[in-house]
Amino acid sequence: MSEETDRIDDDYRPGGTGIVMIVLTFLLLIALIFIFRNELGIGTPQITVSVPEEVPGEARSPADLARQAPAAPEKD
C-alpha cells in the first residue's frame, strides 16, 4: 500500500452539516411566520367594542343622577 492511501481523512464527517441546515430552515420558517402573522390571521385579534351611553332598563348610579339633575336656582 502506498503512503497516500493509508492516510485518514479527518475532514470527512458524514451528516455534519445536515443538522445545521435543519435548524436554519426551522429558524427561517419561524421568522416568516412572525413577519406574515397578520396575513395568516394569527396573533392578537383586532376587535372594536362599542359601549352605549345609556342602556334601557339599567339602574343608574347616584353620581349619574346628580350630574343630570337640574341646577338649583341661585338665591339672591
DATA-V433119 format. One record per helix or strand. SS is the DSSP state (H for helix, E for strand). FROM is the first residue (numbers start at 1). LEN is the number of residues. If there is no record, write none. Layout:
ss=SS from=FROM len=LEN
ss=SS from=FROM len=LEN
//
This chain:
ss=H from=3 len=4
ss=H from=18 len=18
ss=H from=37 len=4
ss=H from=62 len=7
//
